[in-house]
């Protein structure tokens, strides 16, 4: 279900008429350190994030795809955030001395795989819902239209599970 839904969302994002409401499209690649918190125990899988968006008048619309690089374990059970797909509205501050602050609000669909010994839970679960994030970006003076980005995201949270991430990456604005 997640693969079909994410494909549909990405297809819609690709075919939106960008020129009608967007002044500047951008792409980004981030290294992501995830944190899966289950009952005060943490697994920290790493991921790669691919981001694409369009911005106009300090508001951007962004599609994000996170793909797992590796998993982490809690008590011999491997936790792997296999993939995450999100759509966000990004509120961007004015650039001051090359710095900009962003706040993202949106929806994320997360696929979590758990594997371990036979007597433990093994399976795939989907966690979908409200997601938000904050990021600071710095222009790179030696690479025109390129920014380094440091961000924090909350991809899912309920009473039993919290999925968050810290990311560091590059953004190129066309």
C-alpha positions in Angstrom: 0.0 0.0 0.0 2.8 2.4 0.9 4.6 1.9 -2.5 1.5 2.6 -4.5 0.6 5.6 -2.4 4.1 7.1 -2.5 4.3 6.5 -6.3 1.0 8.3 -6.8 2.1 11.2 -4.6 5.5 11.5 -6.4 3.8 11.4 -9.8 1.4 14.1 -8.8 4.3 16.3 -7.6 6.2 15.8 -10.8 3.3 16.8 -13.0 2.2 19.9 -11.1 2.5 23.0 -13.3 5.6 24.5 -11.7 5.8 27.6 -13.8 2.3 28.7 -12.8 3.1 29.3 -9.1 6.8 28.7 -8.5 9.7 31.0 -9.1 12.5 28.7 -8.1 12.6 24.9 -8.0 15.2 23.2 -5.9 16.7 19.8 -5.2 18.5 18.5 -2.2 20.4 15.5 -0.9 20.9 14.9 2.9 22.6 12.3 5.1 20.1 11.5 7.8 20.6 10.0 11.2 17.2 8.6 12.3 16.0 7.9 15.8 13.2 5.3 16.4 12.1 5.5 20.1 10.0 2.6 21.3 9.3 2.6 25.1 12.4 4.6 25.9 14.7 2.3 23.8 16.3 3.8 20.8 17.5 2.5 17.4 19.4 4.9 15.1 19.3 3.8 11.5 20.9 6.0 8.8 19.2 7.1 5.7 19.6 9.2 2.6 17.0 11.9 1.9 16.2 13.2 -1.6 14.2 16.4 -1.6 12.6 18.4 -4.5 10.5 21.5 -4.2 9.4 24.8 -5.5 9.4 28.1 -3.7 7.8 31.4 -4.2 7.5 34.4 -1.8 9.1 32.5 1.1 6.7 29.5 0.9 7.8 26.2 -0.6 6.1 23.0 -1.4 8.5 20.0 -1.0 8.4 16.3 -1.7 10.8 14.2 0.3 11.9 10.6 0.0 14.1 8.9 2.6 15.7 5.6 1.8 17.4 3.3 4.3 21.2 3.0 4.3 21.4 0.6 7.3 19.5 -0.6 10.3 20.1 -0.5 14.1 19.0 -2.9 16.8 17.4 -3.0 20.2 17.8 -6.2 22.2 18.8 -8.3 19.1 15.9 -7.0 17.0 16.8 -5.0 13.9 14.8 -1.8 13.3 15.0 -0.4 9.7 13.1 2.7 8.6 12.9 1.1 5.1 11.5 4.2 3.4 9.6 7.4 4.2 7.7 9.6 1.8 6.5 13.1 2.8 4.9 16.2 1.4 5.6 19.5 3.2 4.7 23.1 3.1 7.9 25.0 4.0 7.8 28.5 5.5 11.1 30.2 4.8 12.6 33.2 6.5 14.4 36.0 4.7 18.1 35.4 4.2 20.3 37.3 6.6 24.0 37.2 6.1 23.6 34.1 4.0 21.5 32.2 6.7 17.9 31.2 6.4 15.5 29.4 8.8 12.8 27.0 7.5 9.8 25.5 9.2 8.2 22.5 7.5 4.6 21.2 8.1 3.2 18.2 6.3 2.4 14.5 6.1 4.8 11.5 6.1 4.2 7.9 5.3 6.9 5.7 7.0 7.6 2.0 6.5 9.3 0.3 9.4 10.7 -3.2 9.2 11.5 -5.2 12.3 13.4 -8.5 12.3 14.8 -10.6 15.1 14.9 -14.1 16.6 12.0 -16.4 16.0 10.3 -15.7 19.4 10.1 -12.0 18.8 8.1 -9.8 16.5 9.1 -9.9 12.8 7.2 -7.8 10.3 6.6 -4.6 8.4 4.5 -1.8 9.8 3.4 1.5 8.3 3.1 4.7 10.4 1.5 7.6 8.6 0.6 11.0 9.9 1.5 14.6 10.7 5.1 15.5 10.3 7.1 18.7 11.0 10.6 20.0 10.9 13.0 22.9 11.3 16.1 23.6 9.4 18.8 26.3 9.0 20.5 26.9 5.7 23.7 28.7 4.9 24.6 29.9 1.4 28.0 28.6 0.1 29.8 31.7 -1.3 32.0 29.6 -3.5 29.2 27.6 -5.1 26.5 29.8 -6.6 22.8 28.8 -5.7 24.0 26.1 -3.3 23.2 25.9 0.4 24.3 23.6 3.2 21.4 22.5 5.3 21.1 21.3 8.9 17.7 20.0 9.9 15.5 18.2 12.5 12.3 16.4 11.6 9.6 14.6 13.5 8.2 12.0 11.0 5.8 10.3 13.4 4.7 10.3 17.0 2.2 8.5 19.1 2.1 7.2 22.7 4.2 4.1 21.8 6.5 5.2 19.0 8.4 8.3 17.9 10.4 8.6 14.6 12.7 11.6 14.4 15.7 12.5 12.3 18.7 14.9 12.1 20.0 15.7 8.7 22.9 17.4 7.0 23.0 18.0 3.3 23.2 20.2 0.3 20.4 22.1 -1.6 20.7 23.5 -5.1 18.3 26.2 -6.2 17.7 26.6 -9.9 
